[in-house]
Amino acid sequence: MNITNHVCERFCERFLNMTSKQDIDAYMLSNRSDIEDQILELLENSDSHYFINMNNMPTPNNFYLYGDTVIVTDQEDNTIVTVYRCDYNMPGTINTNIVSGLKKEIKYLEKSLQEAELQVKKDVDIIDTQVRSKEQEMDVLLSKAEQLKKEVSTAKSKIAEIRSKPSAITREIEFRISQLVSSLSFTRDMSSSIRIGGAKR
């Protein structure tokens, strides 16, 4: 884990109560390894971990808490960005109680979130199964509808064929009648424009 000079300086200011830049630089020069060990110990002993984007930062960060101490690492969790204490401008005990209360509330909400996500998954799985079943039914019905369309088309063709049978017989009757009444006299009369059933003979 990378620890920058900035983090070490903040540790001296916020946890060792050092205010002079000269004192901080001198202390870091002699005790850099010890400072880093203390920071890493806080990180390793942390009891809470959150990964969020704070204050519209370009990327989210990792926030590790040990008591009321916050150790912030970068998105990849490779470098410690800063270290500080939770401060709500309250007396020590009240400040500690606020931290403890917020942690409990977050744990409760995280548990509620997990339960909600599980319930959502169960509900979605049930509905998704119903949807797939309905889709299968639709596929069967669509296939059946296509088959019914073909059967209807075939039936209509048969109806047309059946209806054409009397027409064929009618044409045959007309042909036979024409054979029956056919004569040269009729032909001559028609060519002479003699009307059948008229007054002229």
VMD Tcl script that draws the C-alpha trace (Angstrom):
set ca {
  {0.00 0.00 0.00}
  {1.45 3.37 -1.02}
  {1.52 6.11 1.63}
  {2.29 9.64 0.44}
  {4.01 12.48 2.28}
  {0.65 14.26 2.40}
  {-0.91 11.40 4.39}
  {1.99 11.29 6.82}
  {1.77 15.06 7.33}
  {-1.98 14.82 8.03}
  {-1.36 12.02 10.51}
  {1.12 14.17 12.41}
  {-1.30 17.11 12.44}
  {-4.49 15.21 13.30}
  {-3.26 12.36 15.51}
  {-0.04 13.68 17.04}
  {-1.37 17.22 17.40}
  {1.63 18.78 15.67}
  {1.07 22.22 14.17}
  {4.47 23.45 13.04}
  {5.48 22.50 9.52}
  {9.09 22.49 10.67}
  {8.32 20.12 13.54}
  {6.31 17.84 11.25}
  {9.08 17.67 8.66}
  {11.67 16.93 11.33}
  {9.51 14.26 12.96}
  {8.74 12.61 9.58}
  {12.42 12.55 8.71}
  {13.22 10.57 11.85}
  {10.04 8.53 12.23}
  {8.63 7.99 8.72}
  {8.60 4.20 9.04}
  {6.84 4.35 12.42}
  {4.20 6.76 11.07}
  {3.48 4.48 8.12}
  {3.23 1.44 10.40}
  {0.66 3.23 12.59}
  {-1.40 4.23 9.56}
  {-1.29 0.70 8.14}
  {-2.27 -0.69 11.54}
  {-5.33 1.55 11.58}
  {-6.22 0.31 8.08}
  {-5.70 -3.36 8.94}
  {-7.80 -3.09 12.12}
  {-10.63 -1.18 10.47}
  {-14.13 -2.43 11.35}
  {-16.05 -0.88 8.45}
  {-15.47 -0.40 4.74}
  {-17.48 1.75 2.29}
  {-16.92 2.42 -1.40}
  {-18.65 5.63 -2.44}
  {-18.23 8.85 -4.39}
  {-18.05 11.76 -1.93}
  {-18.67 15.42 -2.80}
  {-18.88 14.82 -6.56}
  {-15.28 13.64 -6.80}
  {-14.21 12.36 -10.25}
  {-14.00 8.79 -8.96}
  {-15.24 6.91 -5.88}
  {-12.90 6.08 -3.01}
  {-12.56 3.41 -0.35}
  {-13.36 4.57 3.18}
  {-12.08 2.39 6.03}
  {-13.16 3.17 9.60}
  {-11.44 2.21 12.80}
  {-13.52 3.64 15.61}
  {-13.90 7.28 14.61}
  {-10.76 7.23 12.43}
  {-11.19 7.27 8.65}
  {-8.54 5.99 6.27}
  {-9.27 6.84 2.63}
  {-7.70 4.94 -0.25}
  {-7.97 5.45 -3.99}
  {-10.43 3.68 -6.29}
  {-8.00 0.82 -6.98}
  {-7.23 0.50 -3.26}
  {-3.51 0.90 -3.93}
  {-2.73 4.25 -2.30}
  {-3.80 5.86 0.96}
  {-5.23 9.27 0.07}
  {-5.74 10.78 3.53}
  {-6.49 10.00 7.15}
  {-8.67 11.90 9.64}
  {-11.12 11.59 12.51}
  {-14.90 11.91 12.20}
  {-15.68 15.32 13.67}
  {-19.19 16.69 14.20}
  {-18.12 19.60 16.40}
  {-19.46 17.83 19.47}
  {-17.85 16.84 22.77}
  {-15.85 13.59 22.60}
  {-18.48 11.21 23.99}
  {-21.27 12.63 21.84}
  {-19.02 12.51 18.79}
  {-18.23 8.84 19.49}
  {-21.93 8.03 19.98}
  {-22.80 9.66 16.68}
  {-20.17 7.56 14.88}
  {-21.38 4.38 16.58}
  {-25.03 5.18 15.83}
  {-24.36 5.93 12.18}
  {-22.39 2.70 11.77}
  {-25.27 0.69 13.26}
  {-27.77 2.46 11.02}
  {-25.63 1.78 7.95}
  {-25.34 -1.91 8.86}
  {-29.10 -2.11 9.35}
  {-29.71 -0.44 5.99}
  {-27.15 -2.66 4.26}
  {-28.93 -5.73 5.68}
  {-32.27 -4.31 4.55}
  {-30.79 -3.73 1.11}
  {-29.57 -7.32 0.88}
  {-32.99 -8.61 1.92}
  {-34.71 -6.32 -0.57}
  {-32.37 -7.43 -3.37}
  {-33.02 -11.09 -2.53}
  {-36.77 -10.49 -2.52}
  {-36.54 -8.60 -5.81}
  {-34.61 -11.50 -7.34}
  {-37.21 -14.00 -6.10}
  {-40.12 -11.91 -7.41}
  {-38.40 -11.27 -10.73}
  {-37.54 -14.97 -11.13}
  {-41.17 -15.94 -10.52}
  {-42.50 -13.39 -13.01}
  {-39.75 -14.20 -15.49}
  {-40.73 -17.88 -15.33}
  {-44.35 -16.89 -15.96}
  {-43.30 -14.71 -18.89}
  {-41.28 -17.53 -20.46}
  {-44.23 -19.88 -19.99}
  {-46.59 -17.39 -21.66}
  {-44.11 -16.88 -24.49}
  {-44.01 -20.64 -25.03}
  {-47.81 -20.71 -25.04}
  {-47.78 -17.85 -27.56}
  {-45.36 -19.77 -29.78}
  {-47.64 -22.81 -29.67}
  {-50.72 -20.69 -30.40}
  {-48.98 -18.83 -33.23}
  {-47.89 -22.13 -34.74}
  {-51.44 -23.44 -34.37}
  {-52.81 -20.23 -35.89}
  {-50.55 -20.69 -38.92}
  {-51.76 -24.26 -39.27}
  {-55.37 -23.11 -38.95}
  {-54.77 -20.48 -41.65}
  {-53.53 -23.20 -43.99}
  {-56.52 -25.39 -43.14}
  {-58.92 -22.48 -43.73}
  {-57.27 -21.74 -47.08}
  {-57.55 -25.40 -48.08}
  {-61.21 -25.48 -46.99}
  {-62.00 -22.34 -49.03}
  {-60.36 -23.91 -52.07}
  {-62.54 -27.00 -51.58}
  {-65.64 -24.80 -51.24}
  {-64.78 -23.08 -54.52}
  {-64.25 -26.45 -56.15}
  {-67.55 -27.78 -54.81}
  {-69.40 -24.66 -55.90}
  {-67.97 -25.01 -59.38}
  {-69.56 -28.44 -59.86}
  {-73.15 -27.13 -60.55}
  {-71.68 -24.63 -63.01}
  {-70.00 -27.44 -64.88}
  {-73.23 -29.40 -64.93}
  {-75.13 -26.29 -66.04}
  {-72.70 -25.83 -68.91}
  {-73.10 -29.48 -69.80}
  {-76.92 -29.11 -69.76}
  {-76.71 -26.04 -71.97}
  {-74.46 -27.93 -74.37}
  {-76.85 -30.86 -74.56}
  {-79.84 -28.56 -75.09}
  {-78.00 -26.79 -77.86}
  {-77.36 -30.16 -79.42}
  {-81.02 -31.04 -79.04}
  {-82.52 -27.95 -80.63}
  {-79.83 -27.36 -83.15}
  {-81.06 -27.32 -86.79}
  {-80.32 -25.64 -90.08}
  {-83.69 -23.89 -89.97}
  {-82.85 -22.17 -86.70}
  {-79.53 -21.15 -88.07}
  {-81.12 -19.68 -91.21}
  {-83.80 -17.92 -89.18}
  {-81.22 -16.35 -86.90}
  {-79.06 -15.24 -89.77}
  {-82.16 -13.63 -91.31}
  {-82.89 -11.82 -88.03}
  {-86.20 -13.72 -87.61}
  {-87.20 -13.42 -83.97}
  {-88.26 -16.59 -82.32}
  {-91.89 -16.24 -81.20}
  {-92.41 -13.13 -83.41}
  {-95.29 -12.44 -85.76}
  {-93.30 -13.37 -88.89}
  {-92.76 -16.93 -90.00}
}
mol new
graphics top color blue
foreach p $ca { graphics top sphere $p radius 0.5 }
foreach p [lrange $ca 0 end-1] q [lrange $ca 1 end] { graphics top cylinder $p $q radius 0.2 }
display resetview
